[in-house]
C-alpha cells in the first residue's frame, strides 16, 4: 500500500507510530468536557501501566510559559499529589502563575535538560520533573518512569504575537518542550532543504520556544533525509545530518516496509531511547575563550553515527566483558572527541551481575590537539569531578 507522504500525511504517520493515533490537532467536544487529561482512546489515562507517547492538543500549550499545561499538571498530580495541589495548575490563579514563572526562569537559566534531570525547587517543594531509566530490580523506579508523559502535538501554535504561526509537530516530556519538527515531502518537490530554510527564514529565534536551551533539538525531516539543529540563529542556524548512511556515503538506505526516515521516530525517539540520550548524550557545555575569557554555551545532541557506535560498543562490552579489541573509523569533523567521551563516561558505569566490568577507563591519543579536546570534553560530561584525571607527558597530572 502506498504511503501518504504529504506534510499532513507525515504528521499522521509519525503520530500513529509514536502514539497509536493520528493525533488530530482539533480537540473534540468530549475532551473539552473531560476533567483532567483526555485519553484519545476514550477512557482515563492510566499512567502506571506505562503507555507510549500521548497525543497532545495545540490549545493545551501555554505560549507565554512555553509548557503543555495539561501534560505537566497530569504528571505532577500522578507523581507528586501534595505539591500538585499546592500549585493549583488547573486554576489560572496566582499560585499557578508564580510556579510557571519560576519554571520558566529556571529553564532560561539552566536549560531544559538540566531541569528535567535535576528538577526545581519552588517554595516548600522540591519538584521532580522527570524520572529516569530504572534499574531492572527497582519496581518503584519502574512505576515512576512509566508515569513520565511523553507527548506529541501536531500543528503547534507557538507564537505569542503572530498567533497563526504553527510548527508541524512538537515533542514534550511532562509538558516541557524537547523537540520540534518541520516536515516536507518530495512529491510536492519540497525536501529537507526546504524544511531547513523554513527554520532559518520563518522561525524567529527570539520566540520563547526557540530560545537557546529550551528545546534539545529541532528536526528538519522529509521522506528521505533528516537534519537537526540545537540552536536556532536565523540564517546562521547550523543543521547537521542525522542519517543512517548508505553505500559508504550519505543519506539513508531503501526501506521496503515504509519511508526511509522512520528510524527517527521508531528507534531513536522511543521513550527509552530518548531518555537514554537525555541522560548520557545531550548536554549544554561551556567553552571558555583563553584569549578573551568569554564563555560560550553550546548545546549538544549526538549525530546518528555517534549514537550508533557508542551504543553498539556498550552492548558488546556488556555481553562479552572486557578484553576485546575494536577498530572504529571516524572521518575528520565527525565528532570523535564526543564519541570517545560518551563511551568512556558510560563504560565506567557498566555492570554485569552487579559487578563493574571496568575498574578504570584510560584514553590514550598520540595527537596533542585531540588529547586536549578529549580531555576537556570528558570533563564536561563527567558529573563527579573526582572520577577523572589527566596524565600529561612526563607523568605529571
C-alpha positions as CSV (number, residue, x, y, z in Angstrom):
1,X,0.0,0.0,0.0
2,X,1.3,3.4,-0.9
3,X,2.4,5.7,2.0
4,X,0.9,9.1,2.2
5,X,4.0,11.4,2.5
6,X,2.3,14.8,2.2
7,X,3.1,17.0,5.2
8,X,-0.2,16.2,6.9
9,X,0.3,12.6,5.9
10,X,3.7,12.5,7.5
11,X,2.3,14.1,10.6
12,X,-0.4,11.4,10.9
13,X,2.1,8.7,10.1
14,X,4.6,9.8,12.8
15,X,1.9,10.3,15.4
16,X,0.3,6.9,14.7
17,X,3.7,5.2,15.1
18,X,4.5,7.1,18.3
19,X,1.1,7.4,20.0
20,X,-1.1,4.8,18.2
21,X,-3.3,7.6,17.0
22,X,-3.1,10.2,14.2
23,X,-3.4,12.9,16.9
24,X,-5.9,15.1,15.2
25,X,-5.0,18.6,16.4
26,X,-8.7,19.6,16.8
27,X,-9.8,18.7,20.3
28,X,-13.3,17.0,20.3
29,X,-16.1,18.3,22.4
30,X,-16.0,15.4,24.8
31,X,-12.3,16.2,25.5
32,X,-13.3,19.7,26.5
33,X,-15.8,18.3,28.9
34,X,-13.4,15.9,30.5
35,X,-11.8,16.8,33.8
36,X,-8.1,16.3,33.7
37,X,-6.1,14.8,30.7
38,X,-8.2,13.3,27.9
39,X,-7.2,9.9,26.6
40,X,-7.9,9.7,22.8
41,X,-8.9,6.1,23.2
42,X,-11.9,7.2,25.2
43,X,-11.0,6.4,28.8
44,X,-9.0,8.0,31.5
45,X,-5.3,7.5,31.0
46,X,-3.6,5.1,33.4
47,X,0.0,6.3,33.8
48,X,1.1,3.3,36.0
49,X,0.6,1.0,33.0
50,X,3.3,2.8,31.1
51,X,1.8,3.7,27.7
52,X,3.9,5.0,24.8
53,X,3.6,8.6,23.5
54,X,0.5,10.5,24.2
55,X,-1.3,12.7,21.6
56,X,-1.5,16.3,22.8
57,X,-3.6,19.2,21.6
58,X,-2.3,22.6,20.4
59,X,-4.7,24.5,22.6
60,X,-3.2,22.9,25.8
61,X,0.1,24.7,25.0
62,X,0.7,27.9,27.0
63,X,2.6,30.2,24.7
64,X,3.6,32.6,27.5
65,X,5.3,30.0,29.7
66,X,6.2,27.5,26.9
67,X,4.6,24.4,28.5
68,X,1.8,22.0,27.8
69,X,-0.3,22.7,30.9
70,X,-2.4,19.6,30.7
71,X,0.5,17.2,30.5
72,X,2.5,19.0,33.2
73,X,-0.5,19.1,35.5
74,X,-1.3,15.4,34.9
75,X,2.3,14.3,35.6
76,X,2.6,16.2,38.9
77,X,-0.9,15.1,40.0
78,X,0.1,11.5,39.5
79,X,3.6,11.5,40.9
80,X,3.6,14.4,43.5
81,X,0.0,15.0,44.5
82,X,0.7,17.1,47.6
83,X,2.8,19.6,45.6
84,X,0.4,19.5,42.7
85,X,-2.5,20.5,45.0
86,X,-0.4,23.4,46.3
87,X,0.5,24.6,42.8
88,X,-3.1,24.5,41.6
89,X,-2.1,24.2,38.0
90,X,-5.7,23.5,36.9
91,X,-6.7,27.0,38.0
92,X,-5.5,30.2,36.4
93,X,-4.6,31.9,39.7
94,X,-1.6,33.4,41.4
95,X,-0.2,30.0,42.6
96,X,0.0,28.7,39.1
97,X,1.4,31.8,37.7
98,X,4.2,32.0,40.3
99,X,5.1,28.4,39.7
100,X,5.2,28.8,35.9
101,X,7.3,31.9,36.2
102,X,9.7,30.0,38.4
103,X,9.8,27.1,36.0
104,X,10.3,29.5,33.0
105,X,13.2,31.3,34.8
106,X,15.0,28.0,35.7
107,X,14.7,26.7,32.1
108,X,16.0,30.1,30.8
109,X,19.0,29.9,33.2
110,X,19.8,26.2,33.3
111,X,18.2,24.7,30.1
112,X,15.5,22.1,29.8
113,X,18.0,19.1,30.0
114,X,19.2,20.2,33.5
115,X,15.7,21.0,34.7
116,X,14.5,17.6,33.6
117,X,17.4,15.7,35.2
118,X,17.5,17.7,38.5
119,X,14.1,19.3,38.9
120,X,13.4,22.6,40.6
121,X,12.7,24.0,44.0
122,X,9.6,26.1,44.5
123,X,8.6,27.4,47.9
124,X,8.4,24.4,50.3
125,X,8.6,21.8,47.5
126,X,11.4,20.2,45.6
127,X,9.8,19.1,42.4
128,X,10.9,16.2,40.2
129,X,10.0,16.9,36.5
130,X,11.2,13.7,35.1
131,X,12.0,10.1,36.2
132,X,15.0,8.5,34.5
133,X,15.9,4.9,33.5
134,X,15.0,2.5,36.3
135,X,17.3,-0.3,37.4
136,X,16.0,-3.8,36.5
137,X,15.1,-4.8,40.0
138,X,13.6,-1.4,41.2
139,X,9.8,-1.7,40.9
140,X,9.1,1.7,42.4
141,X,11.5,3.4,39.9
142,X,9.8,1.4,37.1
143,X,6.4,2.9,38.0
144,X,7.8,6.4,38.3
145,X,9.4,6.0,34.8
146,X,6.1,4.8,33.4
147,X,4.5,7.9,34.9
148,X,6.5,10.2,32.6
149,X,4.2,11.7,30.0
150,X,5.9,11.8,26.5
151,X,3.5,13.7,24.3
152,X,3.4,14.7,20.6
153,X,1.4,17.7,19.3
154,X,0.6,18.4,15.7
155,X,0.2,22.0,14.3
156,X,1.7,23.6,17.4
157,X,0.8,27.3,17.5
158,X,3.9,28.6,19.3
159,X,4.0,32.4,18.9
160,X,2.7,34.9,21.4
161,X,2.4,37.7,18.8
162,X,1.8,36.0,15.4
163,X,-0.8,33.6,16.6
164,X,-1.4,32.0,13.2
165,X,2.2,30.6,13.0
166,X,2.4,26.8,13.7
167,X,5.1,24.1,13.7
168,X,4.3,20.8,12.1
169,X,5.0,19.0,15.3
170,X,6.3,19.4,18.9
171,X,7.5,16.8,21.3
172,X,7.1,17.2,25.1
173,X,8.2,15.4,28.2
174,X,5.9,16.1,31.2
175,X,4.7,19.2,29.5
176,X,8.2,20.6,28.7
177,X,9.1,21.0,25.1
178,X,12.1,18.9,24.0
179,X,12.0,18.9,20.2
180,X,10.3,20.4,17.1
181,X,9.7,19.1,13.6
182,X,9.3,20.8,10.2
183,X,8.2,18.2,7.6
184,X,8.5,18.2,3.8
185,X,7.8,15.7,1.1
186,X,9.4,15.1,-2.3
187,X,6.0,14.6,-4.0
188,X,5.4,18.3,-3.9
189,X,9.1,18.9,-4.9
190,X,10.0,20.1,-1.4
191,X,12.8,18.4,0.5
192,X,14.7,18.6,3.8
193,X,16.5,21.6,2.4
194,X,13.1,23.5,2.3
195,X,12.5,22.4,6.0
196,X,15.9,23.8,6.9
197,X,15.2,27.0,5.1
198,X,11.9,27.4,6.8
199,X,13.6,27.2,10.2
200,X,16.2,29.7,9.1
201,X,13.8,32.2,7.5
202,X,10.4,31.8,9.2
203,X,11.2,30.7,12.7
204,X,12.1,33.8,14.8
205,X,14.9,32.7,17.3
206,X,13.5,35.3,19.7
207,X,10.4,33.3,20.2
208,X,10.5,31.7,23.6
209,X,10.2,28.1,22.2
210,X,13.3,28.7,20.0
211,X,15.5,30.3,22.7
212,X,18.8,28.5,23.4
213,X,18.5,25.6,25.8
214,X,14.7,25.4,25.5
215,X,14.3,22.6,23.0
216,X,17.0,20.0,22.8
217,X,16.8,19.6,19.0
218,X,15.0,20.9,16.0
219,X,14.4,18.4,13.3
220,X,14.1,19.0,9.5
221,X,12.6,15.9,8.0
222,X,11.4,14.6,4.6
223,X,10.8,11.1,3.4
224,X,14.5,10.6,2.5
225,X,16.6,12.5,5.0
226,X,16.8,14.0,8.5
227,X,18.8,17.0,9.7
228,X,18.9,18.7,13.1
229,X,19.9,21.9,14.8
230,X,20.4,22.5,18.6
231,X,20.5,26.4,18.4
232,X,18.3,28.4,16.0
233,X,20.0,31.6,15.0
234,X,18.1,32.6,11.9
235,X,20.1,32.3,8.7
236,X,23.2,31.4,10.8
237,X,21.4,28.2,12.1
238,X,23.7,25.2,11.7
239,X,22.0,21.9,10.7
240,X,23.8,18.6,10.8
241,X,22.7,15.3,9.1
242,X,21.1,12.6,11.2
243,X,21.1,9.8,8.7
244,X,21.9,6.1,8.7
245,X,24.3,6.3,5.8
246,X,24.1,4.3,2.6
247,X,26.7,2.5,0.5
248,X,29.6,4.1,2.5
249,X,28.2,7.5,1.9
250,X,25.5,10.0,3.0
251,X,21.7,9.5,3.0
252,X,19.6,6.6,4.0
253,X,19.1,3.1,2.6
254,X,15.8,2.0,0.9
255,X,13.2,0.8,3.3
256,X,10.9,-1.9,1.9
257,X,8.5,-1.6,4.8
258,X,8.0,2.2,4.9
259,X,9.7,5.5,4.3
260,X,13.5,6.0,4.7
261,X,13.4,8.3,7.7
262,X,11.1,6.3,10.0
263,X,14.1,5.1,12.1
264,X,13.9,8.6,13.7
265,X,10.6,8.1,15.5
266,X,10.5,4.3,15.6
267,X,14.1,3.7,17.0
268,X,15.6,7.0,18.2
269,X,12.6,8.8,19.7
270,X,11.1,5.9,21.7
271,X,10.6,6.7,25.4
272,X,13.6,4.5,26.4
273,X,15.9,5.8,23.7
274,X,15.2,9.4,24.2
275,X,15.6,9.0,28.0
276,X,19.0,7.4,27.4
277,X,20.0,10.4,25.1
278,X,18.9,12.9,27.7
279,X,20.8,11.1,30.5
280,X,24.0,10.3,28.7
281,X,24.5,12.3,25.5
282,X,22.6,15.6,25.3
283,X,24.1,18.4,27.4
284,X,24.8,22.1,27.5
285,X,28.6,22.5,27.5
286,X,30.5,25.7,28.3
287,X,33.7,26.7,26.5
288,X,36.0,29.5,27.6
289,X,38.0,31.5,25.1
290,X,41.5,31.6,26.5
291,X,42.3,35.0,24.9
292,X,39.1,36.9,25.8
293,X,37.9,34.9,28.8
294,X,34.4,34.9,27.4
295,X,32.3,31.8,28.0
296,X,30.1,30.4,25.3
297,X,27.4,27.8,25.8
298,X,26.8,25.1,23.2
299,X,24.0,22.5,23.3
300,X,25.0,19.0,22.1
301,X,22.8,16.3,20.5
302,X,24.5,13.2,19.1
303,X,24.6,12.6,15.4
304,X,23.2,9.2,14.3
305,X,26.6,7.6,13.7
306,X,27.9,8.7,17.1
307,X,24.8,7.3,18.9
308,X,25.0,4.1,16.9
309,X,28.7,3.3,17.5
310,X,28.6,4.1,21.2
311,X,25.5,2.0,21.8
312,X,26.9,-0.9,19.8
313,X,30.2,-0.8,21.8
314,X,28.4,-0.6,25.1
315,X,26.1,-3.5,24.2
316,X,29.0,-5.7,23.1
317,X,31.1,-4.9,26.2
318,X,28.1,-5.7,28.4
319,X,27.7,-9.0,26.6
320,X,31.3,-10.1,26.1
321,X,33.0,-8.3,29.0
322,X,36.4,-6.6,29.0
323,X,39.4,-7.6,26.8
324,X,38.2,-7.3,23.3
325,X,39.6,-5.0,20.6
326,X,37.6,-2.8,18.2
327,X,38.6,-0.6,15.3
328,X,36.2,2.4,14.8
329,X,36.5,4.6,11.7
330,X,35.6,8.3,12.1
331,X,36.3,10.8,9.4
332,X,37.5,14.4,10.0
333,X,34.9,16.6,11.7
334,X,32.7,13.7,12.6
335,X,32.8,14.3,16.4
336,X,35.5,11.8,17.6
337,X,36.0,13.7,20.9
338,X,32.3,13.5,21.8
339,X,32.0,9.8,20.8
340,X,35.1,8.9,22.9
341,X,33.8,11.0,25.9
342,X,30.3,9.4,25.7
343,X,31.8,6.0,25.6
344,X,34.2,6.5,28.4
345,X,31.6,8.1,30.6
346,X,29.2,5.1,30.2
347,X,31.8,2.3,30.3
348,X,32.8,3.2,33.8
349,X,29.2,2.6,35.0
350,X,28.8,-0.7,33.0
351,X,28.0,-3.7,35.2
352,X,27.4,-7.4,34.9
353,X,25.9,-9.4,37.8
354,X,26.1,-6.2,39.9
355,X,29.9,-6.1,39.4
356,X,31.7,-3.3,37.4
357,X,33.0,-4.6,34.1
358,X,35.8,-2.0,34.0
359,X,37.7,-0.7,37.0
360,X,39.2,2.3,35.1
361,X,38.9,3.8,31.7
362,X,42.1,5.1,30.1
363,X,42.0,7.2,27.0
364,X,45.3,7.3,25.0
365,X,46.0,9.5,22.0
366,X,49.1,10.5,20.1
367,X,47.9,13.9,19.0
368,X,48.2,16.8,21.4
369,X,45.3,18.7,19.9
370,X,43.0,15.7,20.1
371,X,44.3,15.0,23.6
372,X,43.2,18.4,24.8
373,X,39.8,18.2,23.0
374,X,39.1,14.7,24.5
375,X,40.2,15.7,28.0
376,X,38.1,18.9,28.0
377,X,35.1,17.0,26.5
378,X,35.2,14.2,29.1
379,X,35.4,16.7,31.9
380,X,32.3,18.4,30.6
381,X,30.3,15.2,30.5
382,X,31.5,13.8,33.9
383,X,29.2,14.9,36.7
384,X,31.6,14.0,39.6
385,X,35.0,15.7,39.1
386,X,36.9,13.2,41.3
387,X,36.2,10.4,38.7
388,X,38.5,11.9,36.1
389,X,42.2,12.9,36.0
390,X,44.5,13.8,33.1
391,X,48.1,12.5,32.7
392,X,50.4,14.5,30.6
393,X,53.9,13.9,29.1
394,X,56.3,13.2,31.9
395,X,53.8,11.5,34.1
396,X,52.5,14.7,35.9
397,X,48.8,15.5,36.2
